[in-house]
Amino acid sequence: MLVREVVEPRWPAFRLGPPTMDGLTRRRGNGLVRLLHSGGAPVVVAVSGTVFAARAATEVAAREGIARMRFATGIDDDLEDFHARFRDDPLLGRAIRSRPWLRVRRNPAPFEALTWAITEQLIELVRAKEIQRRLIAAHGPRYGSLRDAPDAATVAGLAPAEIDACGLAPKRTRALRWAAREVAAGRIEWGDDRRLLAIPEIGTWTVECLALYGLGRLDVVPAGDLGYLKLVGRLSTGNPRAIADEDEVRGFFSAYAPYAGMAALYLTGLAKTLPAPRPAGTRWSAGSPRTAAA
């Protein structure tokens, strides 16, 4: 069953982002392609411009796949208020005006965002992406040449050594398996962080990444990211060696409420032109080092 939808962006400036560093969303011609699963069955979604097409066993599954990729690309985000309020901002205005199409790229499923956040704790982004690619290669479902991320039930059923073999530190492996068991058992309600924060090695940075990249909450910034700690410290004090704390980072971005996540995206790009250390990598700054708290 092939389903095709032509989507009108709610904020008209829209461009597809690049392929993802984990290898799941791939370039195909001038567009992107991604393998997803619905009820355990494969759904292949291709996006070109504002056209979303999905092939699946049923129309329901195909439309679910399209909906998840619409969420991942941010095409349905209404950013008119953000641009109206901050296009002339002294710090970010020029960047916002010059790149009005930017969206926060998200994972198409919350558990995928949670898994990737756990793998990215306290290590550089490039190394984390290597771990993610190994997890996908070893345990992700395949359909043709495409791969999907392993779901919660799959991860919950893995032995610790199977995850350790992908390069994840044992403490992170325990946290990932614990979280996967909670999700697979239906004990996690997305948006309620209490059960996740009760898991050792899962802290505010991880749940803030989940909120921004897995739940689409543009009001959240992962404040424990070392890049933001350094950059906000430098901007707040003028000292290139200053490092802010998490509350100071949240306070800095509170000026952009309720769009802290969007502001952080633009600040990451803008930081390339500032005389300060470049912030940690994000979905839009591939190759940058990234070290974050749990």
Buried (B, 14 or more C-beta within 10 A) or exposed (E): EEBEBEBEBEBEEBEBBEBBBBBBBBEEEEBBBBBBBBEEEBBBBBBBEBEBBBBBEBEEBBBBBBBBBBBBBBBBBEBEEBBEEBBEBEBBBBBBEEBBBBBBBBBBBBBBBBBBBBBBBBBBBBBBBBBBBBBBEEBBBEBEEBBBBBBBBBBBBBEEEBBBBBBBBEBBBBBBBBBBBBBBEEEBEBEEBEBBEEBEBBBBBBBBBBBBBBBBBBBBBBBBBBBBBBBBBBBBEEEEEBBBEBEBBBBBBEEBEEBBBBBBBBBBBBBEEBEBBBBBBBBBBBEBBBBBBB
